[in-house]
């Protein structure tokens, strides 16, 4: 059985995954990460757990042979809960969820839980590993220091910079993270004084031919190209369509080397092809969105993730 960790509003991607598992006669259990709370009955000891989910379905850890960490969401808080208890509620259910997942850490995961947490929570580390593996990265500053940011702007940004939050400010119904990305020029640089309340990542604005969303699955690549030269981030573009794109072999090799060093089997990678001909690595999101590429470009991404996990599950059982 494959445990699929997702959230209550997830559809399409995970439905494709489940359809494919059924066609292969592989059993699965859907665990909604946001409902690991009062909606589920959970019992656990040092090496075993049993869960009855919000729909009355029960699974034990002894049945689980592999894990797809598709998409984790914040634990939902019941509306009737007193606000004074909300912090305790989230802390204790968060602890329970973490303890529950680590019981399974010796199984095949996509992706391994601790490795994914480290990569997803550390964009500067991502850039370091990318550069180490021969990928070009933008000059980057993560700061709350107005003076240092201003200095960085005039030394490296040629009059135009991109500022973005390290984390996320919201999620769409499909689970995709919405990043806050802002273009900075000399006219609004004076407003940077409020940075002390919200440190951000700063990079020079890259004049681009197009953007690439690259889905990596253990050495295989599914790449979509979107023409989005007028916006800082393709997520806010309207009307643009995806087209298939063949990455150069040297970029594939460098990305594969980077992902292996990060310990990731699956990830959604964002890159820019600049007007000077360079490919710039921006980030990798281990739980990044790829449904639009499967839907619009007919890429078998869900099936490839499933096949990879099935193969590793069978190898682990031998």
C-alpha positions in Angstrom: 0.0 0.0 0.0 1.1 3.5 -0.8 0.3 6.3 1.6 -0.6 9.5 -0.2 -0.2 12.6 1.9 -2.2 15.5 0.5 -4.9 17.9 1.6 -8.7 18.0 1.6 -8.9 20.4 -1.4 -6.6 18.5 -3.7 -7.9 17.1 -6.9 -6.9 16.3 -10.5 -3.2 15.5 -9.8 -3.9 13.1 -7.1 -6.9 11.7 -8.9 -4.7 10.8 -11.9 -2.3 9.2 -9.4 -5.0 7.1 -7.9 -6.5 6.1 -11.2 -3.0 4.8 -12.3 -2.5 2.9 -9.1 -5.8 1.2 -9.5 -4.8 0.2 -13.1 -1.7 -1.4 -11.6 -3.7 -3.1 -8.8 -1.7 -1.2 -6.2 -3.6 -0.2 -3.0 -3.4 3.3 -1.6 -4.6 5.4 1.3 -5.3 9.1 1.1 -4.3 11.1 4.2 -5.4 14.7 4.2 -2.7 16.6 6.1 -5.0 19.5 7.1 -7.3 17.0 8.7 -4.8 15.3 11.0 -6.8 16.8 13.8 -10.0 16.3 15.7 -11.6 14.9 12.5 -9.4 11.8 12.6 -8.9 9.1 15.3 -5.2 8.4 15.7 -3.4 6.0 18.0 0.4 5.6 18.1 3.2 4.0 20.0 7.0 4.1 19.4 6.8 2.1 16.1 3.2 1.8 15.1 0.1 3.9 14.3 -3.5 3.4 13.3 -5.6 6.1 11.7 -9.3 6.3 11.0 -9.9 9.2 8.7 -12.7 11.7 8.5 -14.6 9.3 6.1 -14.3 6.3 8.4 -11.5 4.6 6.5 -8.8 2.9 8.6 -5.1 2.2 7.9 -2.2 0.9 10.1 1.4 1.7 9.6 2.1 -2.0 9.1 0.2 -1.9 5.8 2.1 1.0 4.3 5.0 0.2 2.1 5.8 3.6 0.5 4.8 7.2 0.8 4.0 10.0 -1.7 4.3 13.3 0.1 2.2 15.1 -2.5 1.2 18.3 -0.7 1.1 19.2 3.0 -1.2 22.0 4.3 -1.6 23.7 7.6 -3.7 21.7 10.1 -7.3 23.0 10.2 -8.6 24.5 13.5 -12.3 23.9 14.4 -14.4 27.0 14.3 -15.8 26.3 17.7 -12.4 26.2 19.4 -11.7 29.0 21.8 -9.0 31.3 20.4 -7.0 30.9 23.6 -6.5 27.2 22.8 -5.7 27.6 19.1 -1.9 27.7 19.6 -2.0 24.6 21.9 -4.2 22.8 19.4 -1.9 23.5 16.5 1.3 22.7 18.5 0.0 19.4 19.8 -1.5 18.2 16.5 1.6 19.4 14.7 3.7 17.3 17.0 1.4 14.3 16.6 1.7 14.6 12.8 5.4 14.9 12.8 5.8 11.9 15.1 3.4 9.9 13.0 5.3 10.6 9.7 8.7 9.8 11.2 7.5 6.3 12.1 7.6 5.7 8.3 11.0 7.3 7.6 12.6 3.9 6.6 10.2 3.4 3.8 10.6 4.7 0.2 9.3 8.3 0.1 8.8 10.8 -2.7 10.3 12.9 -1.2 12.2 11.8 2.0 10.5 13.9 4.7 13.5 15.4 6.4 15.4 16.1 3.2 12.3 17.8 1.7 11.8 19.9 4.8 15.4 21.2 4.6 15.2 22.0 0.9 11.8 23.5 0.9 12.6 25.8 3.9 15.9 27.1 2.7 16.1 28.9 -0.6 19.6 30.1 0.1 20.8 26.6 0.5 19.1 25.7 -2.8 21.1 28.4 -4.6 24.3 27.2 -3.0 23.8 23.6 -4.1 22.7 24.7 -7.6 25.8 26.8 -8.0 27.9 23.9 -6.7 26.5 21.8 -9.5 27.4 24.2 -12.3 24.0 26.0 -12.6 23.9 29.7 -13.0 22.1 31.6 -10.2 21.2 35.3 -9.9 23.2 37.3 -7.4 21.1 37.1 -4.3 20.7 38.9 -1.0 18.3 37.9 1.9 18.1 40.8 4.2 16.2 43.2 6.5 18.9 45.8 6.3 17.9 48.9 4.3 21.5 50.1 3.9 22.7 46.7 2.6 19.7 46.3 0.3 20.3 49.8 -1.2 24.0 49.0 -1.7 23.1 45.7 -3.3 20.6 47.4 -5.6 23.2 49.9 -7.0 26.1 47.5 -7.2 24.3 44.5 -8.8 20.8 45.4 -10.2 21.4 47.9 -13.0 18.3 49.9 -11.9 15.9 47.1 -11.5 15.5 44.3 -8.9 13.1 41.6 -7.9 12.1 41.3 -4.2 10.2 38.2 -3.0 9.2 36.6 0.2 11.1 33.5 1.2 7.9 31.7 2.2 4.3 31.9 0.9 1.4 34.2 1.7 -1.4 31.9 0.5 -2.4 28.8 -1.3 -4.8 28.2 -4.2 -7.5 25.7 -4.1 -5.3 23.3 -6.0 -2.6 23.6 -3.4 -0.2 25.8 -5.3 1.8 28.3 -3.4 1.3 32.0 -4.3 4.5 33.9 -3.9 4.7 37.6 -3.3 7.1 39.0 -6.0 7.7 42.7 -6.5 9.8 44.6 -9.0 12.0 47.3 -7.4 13.3 50.4 -9.2 14.8 53.7 -8.1 11.3 55.2 -7.8 10.1 52.8 -5.1 13.5 52.0 -3.5 12.8 54.8 -1.0 9.9 52.7 0.5 12.3 49.9 1.4 12.6 51.2 5.0 9.7 49.0 6.1 11.9 45.9 5.4 12.7 45.6 9.1 9.3 44.2 9.5 9.5 41.6 6.7 12.9 40.5 5.4 12.9 39.5 1.8 15.1 38.0 -0.9 16.5 40.4 -3.5 17.9 39.6 -6.9 18.7 41.6 -10.1 15.8 41.6 -12.5 16.8 39.3 -15.4 15.7 40.2 -18.9 14.2 37.0 -20.1 13.1 35.3 -23.3 10.8 32.9 -21.4 10.3 31.0 -18.2 10.5 27.3 -17.7 8.7 25.0 -15.2 10.6 21.8 -15.1 9.2 18.7 -13.4 12.0 16.3 -12.3 11.2 12.7 -11.5 14.3 10.8 -10.6 16.3 11.6 -13.7 13.3 12.2 -16.1 12.3 15.7 -17.2 9.0 17.2 -18.2 9.5 20.8 -19.2 7.0 23.5 -20.0 7.9 26.9 -21.5 5.8 30.0 -21.0 6.4 33.4 -22.6 6.2 35.8 -19.7 8.7 38.5 -20.4 6.4 41.3 -19.0 5.9 39.8 -15.5 8.3 38.9 -12.7 6.6 35.6 -12.1 4.6 33.3 -14.5 2.0 32.6 -11.8 0.5 36.1 -12.3 0.5 35.9 -16.1 -2.9 35.8 -17.9 -3.6 34.3 -21.2 -0.2 32.7 -21.8 -0.1 29.1 -22.7 2.4 26.3 -22.0 4.4 24.7 -24.7 6.8 21.7 -24.6 10.4 22.4 -24.3 13.6 20.3 -24.7 16.2 21.2 -22.1 19.9 21.1 -23.2 21.6 17.9 -22.1 24.1 19.8 -20.0 21.3 21.5 -18.0 19.6 18.2 -17.5 22.9 16.7 -16.2 23.5 19.6 -13.8 19.9 19.5 -12.5 20.1 15.8 -12.0 23.3 16.2 -10.0 21.8 19.0 -7.9 18.6 17.0 -7.2 20.6 13.9 -6.2 22.7 16.0 -3.8 19.6 17.4 -2.3 18.2 13.9 -1.9 15.0 14.6 -3.9 13.2 12.2 -6.2 10.6 14.7 -7.3 10.6 18.5 -7.7 9.2 21.4 -9.7 12.1 23.6 -10.8 11.8 27.2 -12.0 14.4 28.5 -14.5 14.7 31.5 -16.8 16.2 31.6 -20.2 17.6 35.1 -20.4 18.1 37.3 -23.4 21.8 36.8 -23.1 21.4 33.1 -23.7 22.0 31.9 -20.1 19.7 29.5 -18.1 19.2 30.8 -14.6 18.2 28.5 -11.8 15.6 30.2 -9.5 14.3 27.5 -7.1 13.0 24.0 -6.7 9.7 23.3 -4.9 9.5 19.7 -3.8 5.8 19.9 -3.7 5.4 22.3 -6.6 2.5 22.3 -9.0 2.6 20.4 -12.3 -1.0 19.6 -13.1 -1.2 22.3 -15.7 1.7 20.7 -17.6 0.1 17.2 -17.5 -3.3 18.7 -18.6 -2.1 21.1 -21.3 1.0 19.2 -22.6 -0.2 15.6 -22.0 2.9 14.8 -19.9 2.5 11.5 -17.9 3.8 13.1 -14.7 1.5 11.4 -12.2 2.1 8.0 -13.8 5.9 8.5 -13.8 5.9 9.5 -10.1 3.7 6.4 -9.4 6.0 4.1 -11.4 9.1 5.4 -9.6 7.5 4.8 -6.2 6.2 1.3 -7.1 9.7 0.3 -8.4 11.4 1.5 -5.2 8.7 -0.1 -3.0 9.2 -3.5 -4.7 13.0 -3.1 -4.4 12.6 -2.3 -0.7 10.5 -5.4 -0.1 13.1 -7.8 -1.6 
